Structure formats: structure tokens, C-alpha cells
């Protein structure tokens, strides 16, 4: 029988081993609710795949990383058959795109990614983990975002990359916000304070052209 201190140490070690390889996804708050995000995504992908770009992968060239991430993301949104492509010309509405940044700096925001992706957003590498920052943008305006944490990735065919990408996509486009009443209109943008008062995201952008 192990003494109490030894048992506590074994329990802690077991918990650590359990967490190694764990994938977690967290929403990055924007002014657009789940219903609004899905409405934008539905429009962007109703006539073809949605454009997706991956940047700062470090484990592959940008084109190869984008193709792998687009394939992993396709079909991940619950209740929608949205697919993604790394080919901008294949997207019906290329003003809308999903951006996936590998190992972003801690202070990176969804707005930063949409405005600066990919060249001006710095990467911070870790020896024990990989972080992904996903953003759904209309031109340079952010609609949704998520940060995903997972094990260290060293190759594009690592199954954990697929798991991380799909976790991030589902976090950005949940089926509901929980507790939201039925038949309420979607929130498609947020109010921006002075001196430039107005919607941070124009809810009509792209809906009629």
C-alpha cells in the first residue's frame, strides 16, 4: 500500500498524462451571436466552398497547410454541410474567409487576425504544444473566432491537427448560444463607440451582391 504522499503524486502524474494530448477550444468573443455567425457562413458557403487560409504553420508550406486544414474543416459544422477550400477562385464569395494561424502571440485578437493575416501576426512556438487561432472574416471585419490548444504538431498528417481544426470550427459555429429564445432575430454585429459610432460589422455586407 502506497503512503498518502505517494498516492497524491501518482494521482497528479496520472492527471498530467491524461491532459497530454488533450485538445481544448475556446470562443474568442465578438459581437455576433451563434445564429448570426451561422447565417453569414450559410451565405458564404451556399453556392460552393468557403475560402480558408492557414498561416505560420512552420511544419509545411502555406499552400500545403491551407489544403490540409481546409480538408479537415470540411463537414465539421454541426447541422450544415459547409465545405472549405484553399483555392480562392473556387469560393463563391471570396470576401468571406476562414483564417487559421498557428501559434499566435498571446495578445492576438480576432480583429488582429482578420486585419493582418498572415504576414503581420507574429508566431510564438512552444516545445510541448501547438495553438491554433481561427477567425471567420468578412474582408477585414471579424465575425467569429476560436483558439484551440493541443499537443505539439510536427506534421500535417497528424490526426491531432484534424481534431484541433474541427474543434475550432465547431466552437466558432455552435448550433445555439444556450438560453437564447426561439425566433429571436440573429445578432449580426456590435455597436462601435465614439468617435466612429456605428456597427463594427455591417449586417448587410455581401447579402445583396
N, C-alpha and C positions, 0 to 999 in steps of 0.2 A: 504494500500500500504506500503510495507516494505521500510525503508530507504536504501540508496545505500550501506552502510557498511553491513547492514543485508543481503541484496541480495547477496553481494560478499561472505559473509560467508556461505550462503545456497548453492551457486554455488560450493564453494570449498568442502563443505561436500558432496554434490551430486557426484562430481568427485571422491572423495575418496571412496565413497560407490561403485561407478561404477568400480573402479580399484580393489577393494577387490574381490578376487576370479578370477582375470584375469590371464590367462596363456600366457606367452611370451617365445619364443625360439630364441636363438641367435647362429649363427655358431661360432665355435672356429676354427680359420684359420689353415689349414695345406697346404702342397704343392700339394695336389691332387684336381683337379677340379671336378665339378659335374659329368661329363661324366666318368672320371676315377673312382670316387667313386662307381658309379652305375655299372661300368664294374667289379670291384672287388666284389661287392655284388652279382651281377648276377652269377659270377663264384662260390662264396661261397654257394649260395643257389639254384643252378640249379638242383641238384640231391637230395635235401632234405632241411630241415630247417637249419637255421643259429643258431649257439650256442649263447646263451645270458646268462649273469650272472648279478645279482643285488647284491650290497653290501652296508653295513652300513644303511640298511633300518630303523632300530630302531623300526618299527611297526610290524615286523614279522621276523621269522627265515629266513636265507638266501635262503634256498630251496623254501619256500613258496613265498617269494618276487620275486625270479627269475621266478618262474612259472607264477605268476600274470603279471609281466612285459612282459614276452615273449608272453603271450596270447594277451595283449594289443597292442604290437608292430606288431603282425602278420597282414598282409594285409594293413599296413599303408603307404607303399611306393607307391607313385603315379606311375601308369603305369607298375608296377611289382607285381607279386603275391607271393613275398617273405614271408615266414613264419619263426618263430623263436621258439627255444626250450630251456628249461633249462637243458635238458639232453644231455651231451656232446657226449654220444655214439650214439645219434640219428642224429647228424650232419655229413654230408658227408665230410666236410672239417673243422675239429675242430681247425685247425691252425688259422682260421678266427673266430672272435667272437665280439659280441657287449657287452660292459660293461656299466652298469648303476649304478652310485654312488649317493647315497642320501646325500644331504647336504655336499658337498665338501668344504674344506677350500678355501678361496678366491683366493689364489695364485696357485691353482691346474691347471695344463695344461693337454692337451690331451695326450702328451707324458708321463706325470706322471701317468695318469690312466692306460695306456697300459703297462707301465713298472712295476707298483707297485700294481695294483689292486688285491684283495681289501684290504688286511690287513694293508698295509703301507701308505694308503692315509687317513689322518685324516678327521673326520666329525665335522662340526660346526652346532649345532642345533639352530633354531630360534623359537620363540614363535608364530610368526604370519605368517610364510611362510615355504615352502619346496622348495629346489633347487635340481634339478637332473642334473648330468653331464653324458652325453652319449659319448661313444667313440667306434669307429669301428677299430679294430686292426688286423694286420696280425702278429701273435706271439706277440712280444713286440713293433712292429712298428705301429705308428698311421696312419690311412688313413683318418678318418673323426671324427668330434666331434661336440657336441652342448651342450649348457647349457640352462636349462629350469627353469623358475621361476613360482611358482604358490602358491595357498593357502596352509595353514598348513594341512598336511595329517596325519590322526590318524588311518587309517585302509586301508587294501588292496582293499576293495571293494568300496572305494570312487571313484565315476565317474571321479573326477578331476585327479586321478592318470592315468587313461586311456587317458584322454585328454592330459596330460603332456607328457606321453610316446610317443604318436602318433605325437605330435607337434615336439618333439625332433628328432624322426626318419625322419620325412619329412624335417626337417631343415638340417639333415646330408646328405640326398639323394634327393636334389631338381631335378626337371626334366631338368633344364638347369641353366647356370650361368648368363643368361641375356646378350645380346650383343655379345655372342660368335658366331662366324661364323660357318655355317654348314660345315660338312665334315672335320673339323679340327681334328687331332688326339687327343685323351684324354691325359691330363697331369696326369701321374701315380706316380710321385714322385717329390721331390725337391732336388736341389743341396746342398750338405753339404760342408761348408767351411773347410779350413785347420784347424788343421793338418790332419784330416781324411777326405780328399776330396772324393766326390762320391755322389751317390744317398742316400738320407735319407731313402727312401723306394725303394727296388728293384722292378722295374715294372714287372719282370718276375717271381717273387717269387710265387710259387704254381701253375703257369699256366700250367706246364707240368708234375706235379707229384701230 
